[in-house]
């Protein structure tokens, strides 16, 4: 099945207002046809970036959200607030939130469901640490994280994106090979097929999020089950990010 590739830039805790606007404008100018592209700036710059890219074929995303609609949750950001700013996709379960900020699987599941229920595209992140990879536990970890999703509540495969992040390959200089990435992406799709059905699983896009760069993007994106990338460091420069985007064109 032909799936429109989705390449998203996760800016993490980087940029200031001026550099965020400049980066967003530069990316917006270079988005080609044939691939879906998004950027997820820090919360505080979403409004400014959203105005900067208004009318461009570039989706505005958020790096996280809270699962409650409103209330006494100091410091949290609701999905209604994000929608008010024009946000179209939201990450849940990013490895840094799981392993640095110690978000539990239960919390990730609540966030994932809330993002999907709000009518936004959910980018659900899964992936293993080095000790899991070395112990051949990659899919055990990924399956547990995929089970945070609700087949009973999520019916539109176009609004569910899985981002496979091998934690051991993020910012370490190590990378999954094309074959390693394909193997895990294929296993993820098979798990989705069992949890939902084959048609649903065939339509879900699975991004690779383990240090994709211009140098390795073409090989990774040539794999049949790699449907895009969730890009970190390489997304902070327009030329490197757009080189990955262009590698994803059908």
C-alpha positions as CSV (number, residue, x, y, z in Angstrom):
1,X,0.0,0.0,0.0
2,X,1.2,3.5,-0.9
3,X,1.4,5.7,2.2
4,X,2.2,9.5,2.1
5,X,5.4,9.8,3.9
6,X,5.4,12.1,7.0
7,X,8.6,13.9,8.1
8,X,8.3,15.9,11.3
9,X,10.9,18.0,13.0
10,X,11.0,17.9,16.8
11,X,12.8,21.0,17.9
12,X,12.9,19.9,21.6
13,X,14.1,22.7,24.0
14,X,15.9,24.7,21.3
15,X,15.6,28.1,19.5
16,X,14.4,31.5,20.7
17,X,11.5,33.4,19.2
18,X,13.5,35.0,16.4
19,X,15.4,31.9,15.4
20,X,12.2,29.8,15.6
21,X,10.4,32.1,13.2
22,X,13.4,32.2,10.8
23,X,13.7,28.4,10.8
24,X,10.0,27.8,10.3
25,X,9.9,30.3,7.3
26,X,13.0,28.7,5.7
27,X,11.4,25.2,6.0
28,X,8.1,26.4,4.7
29,X,9.7,27.7,1.6
30,X,11.3,24.4,0.7
31,X,8.4,21.9,1.3
32,X,7.9,19.8,-1.9
33,X,4.8,18.1,-3.1
34,X,4.4,14.4,-2.4
35,X,5.4,14.3,1.3
36,X,3.7,15.6,4.4
37,X,5.9,17.8,6.6
38,X,5.5,19.1,10.1
39,X,7.5,21.0,12.8
40,X,7.1,20.9,16.5
41,X,8.5,24.0,18.1
42,X,8.7,24.7,21.9
43,X,5.3,25.5,23.4
44,X,6.1,29.2,23.9
45,X,6.8,29.8,20.2
46,X,3.9,27.9,18.8
47,X,1.8,31.0,18.3
48,X,4.6,33.0,16.6
49,X,5.6,30.0,14.4
50,X,2.0,29.3,13.5
51,X,1.6,32.9,12.2
52,X,4.9,32.6,10.4
53,X,3.9,29.6,8.4
54,X,0.2,30.5,7.8
55,X,-0.9,29.3,4.4
56,X,2.2,27.1,3.9
57,X,2.0,23.3,3.3
58,X,3.6,22.8,6.7
59,X,1.9,21.2,9.7
60,X,2.3,22.7,13.2
61,X,2.9,20.2,15.9
62,X,3.4,20.1,19.7
63,X,5.9,18.1,21.6
64,X,3.6,17.1,24.4
65,X,0.2,17.8,25.9
66,X,-1.8,17.1,29.1
67,X,-4.8,14.8,29.0
68,X,-7.2,16.9,31.1
69,X,-9.3,19.5,29.2
70,X,-8.7,22.3,31.7
71,X,-8.4,22.9,35.4
72,X,-5.9,23.3,38.2
73,X,-2.9,21.7,36.6
74,X,-0.1,24.3,37.0
75,X,2.4,24.3,34.1
76,X,0.5,22.0,31.9
77,X,-0.9,22.6,28.4
78,X,-4.3,21.4,27.2
79,X,-5.2,20.1,23.8
80,X,-7.9,22.8,23.5
81,X,-5.1,25.4,23.9
82,X,-3.0,23.7,21.2
83,X,-5.9,23.4,18.8
84,X,-6.6,27.1,19.4
85,X,-3.1,27.8,18.1
86,X,-3.6,25.7,15.0
87,X,-1.7,22.6,16.1
88,X,-2.4,19.6,14.0
89,X,-0.3,16.8,15.5
90,X,1.0,16.0,19.0
91,X,3.7,13.7,20.2
92,X,3.1,11.2,23.1
93,X,5.6,9.0,24.8
94,X,8.8,10.5,23.4
95,X,11.8,8.7,24.8
96,X,13.0,11.7,26.6
97,X,9.8,12.1,28.4
98,X,9.7,8.4,29.3
99,X,13.3,8.1,30.4
100,X,14.4,11.6,31.5
101,X,11.1,12.9,32.9
102,X,10.0,9.4,34.0
103,X,6.5,9.5,32.5
104,X,4.7,6.2,33.3
105,X,3.1,4.0,30.7
106,X,-0.2,4.8,32.3
107,X,0.3,8.6,31.8
108,X,1.5,8.1,28.2
109,X,-1.7,6.1,27.5
110,X,-3.9,8.8,28.9
111,X,-2.1,11.5,26.8
112,X,-2.3,9.4,23.6
113,X,-6.0,8.8,24.0
114,X,-6.7,12.4,24.7
115,X,-4.7,13.6,21.7
116,X,-6.6,11.3,19.4
117,X,-9.9,12.1,21.0
118,X,-9.3,15.8,20.4
119,X,-9.3,15.2,16.7
120,X,-5.6,15.7,16.2
121,X,-3.0,13.4,14.7
122,X,-1.3,11.3,17.4
123,X,2.4,10.6,16.9
124,X,3.0,7.8,19.4
125,X,6.7,7.1,20.2
126,X,8.0,3.7,21.0
127,X,11.5,2.3,21.2
128,X,14.1,0.4,23.3
129,X,17.2,1.2,25.2
130,X,20.6,-0.3,24.4
131,X,20.3,-3.0,27.2
132,X,17.0,-4.1,25.6
133,X,18.5,-4.2,22.1
134,X,21.5,-6.3,23.4
135,X,19.1,-8.7,25.2
136,X,17.0,-9.2,22.1
137,X,14.0,-7.5,23.8
138,X,13.4,-4.8,21.2
139,X,9.9,-6.0,20.3
140,X,8.9,-6.8,23.8
141,X,9.5,-3.2,24.7
142,X,7.8,-1.9,21.6
143,X,4.8,-4.1,22.0
144,X,4.3,-2.9,25.6
145,X,4.4,0.7,24.4
146,X,2.1,0.0,21.5
147,X,-0.4,-1.5,24.0
148,X,-0.8,1.9,25.4
149,X,-3.0,2.6,22.4
150,X,-6.7,1.9,22.4
151,X,-8.0,-0.1,19.3
152,X,-11.5,0.4,20.7
153,X,-11.2,4.2,20.6
154,X,-8.9,4.9,17.7
155,X,-10.6,4.2,14.3
156,X,-8.9,6.5,11.8
157,X,-5.4,5.2,10.8
158,X,-4.7,8.5,9.1
159,X,-4.5,10.1,12.5
160,X,-2.3,7.5,14.1
161,X,1.4,7.7,13.4
162,X,4.0,5.5,15.2
163,X,7.5,6.8,15.7
164,X,10.1,4.1,16.3
165,X,12.9,5.6,18.3
166,X,15.8,3.2,19.1
167,X,16.9,5.1,22.2
168,X,20.5,3.8,21.8
169,X,20.7,5.5,18.4
170,X,19.6,9.0,19.5
171,X,22.5,11.5,19.7
172,X,25.0,8.7,20.4
173,X,26.7,8.4,17.0
174,X,25.2,4.9,16.6
175,X,22.5,4.3,14.0
176,X,20.2,1.4,13.2
177,X,21.0,0.0,9.8
178,X,18.4,0.1,7.1
179,X,17.7,-3.6,7.6
180,X,17.4,-3.2,11.4
181,X,14.9,-0.3,11.1
182,X,12.9,-2.2,8.5
183,X,12.8,-5.3,10.7
184,X,11.3,-3.4,13.7
185,X,8.9,-1.3,11.5
186,X,7.6,-4.6,10.0
187,X,7.1,-6.1,13.4
188,X,5.3,-2.9,14.6
189,X,2.9,-3.1,11.6
190,X,2.3,-6.8,12.3
191,X,1.5,-6.0,16.0
192,X,-1.0,-3.2,14.8
193,X,-2.5,-5.7,12.4
194,X,-3.2,-8.1,15.3
195,X,-4.5,-5.3,17.6
196,X,-6.7,-3.7,14.9
197,X,-6.8,-5.4,11.5
198,X,-4.5,-5.6,8.4
199,X,-6.2,-2.8,6.5
200,X,-5.9,-0.5,9.5
201,X,-2.2,-1.4,10.0
202,X,-1.4,-1.0,6.3
203,X,-2.6,2.6,6.5
204,X,-0.7,3.7,9.6
205,X,2.5,5.5,9.0
206,X,5.6,4.4,10.9
207,X,8.3,7.0,11.2
208,X,11.9,6.3,12.1
209,X,13.2,8.5,14.9
210,X,16.8,7.3,15.6
211,X,19.1,10.1,14.4
212,X,17.9,10.3,10.8
213,X,20.2,12.6,8.8
214,X,20.7,13.6,5.2
215,X,23.4,11.0,4.9
216,X,21.2,8.0,5.9
217,X,17.7,9.3,5.0
218,X,17.5,7.8,1.5
219,X,18.4,4.3,2.6
220,X,16.1,4.3,5.6
221,X,13.2,5.8,3.6
222,X,13.6,3.3,0.8
223,X,12.5,0.5,3.2
224,X,8.9,-0.6,2.6
225,X,7.7,0.0,6.2
226,X,9.6,3.2,6.9
227,X,7.0,5.9,6.2
228,X,8.9,9.0,7.2
229,X,11.0,10.4,10.1
230,X,10.8,12.1,13.4
231,X,13.8,14.3,13.2
232,X,15.7,15.9,16.1
233,X,19.0,17.5,15.7
234,X,18.9,17.6,11.9
235,X,15.6,19.5,12.1
236,X,17.3,22.6,13.6
237,X,18.9,23.6,10.3
238,X,16.6,24.1,7.4
239,X,18.9,22.8,4.8
240,X,19.6,19.5,6.6
241,X,15.9,19.0,7.4
242,X,14.8,19.8,3.9
243,X,17.3,17.3,2.5
244,X,15.7,14.6,4.6
245,X,12.2,15.8,3.4
246,X,13.3,15.6,-0.2
247,X,14.6,12.1,0.3
248,X,11.1,11.2,1.4
249,X,9.4,12.3,-1.8
250,X,7.6,9.5,-3.7
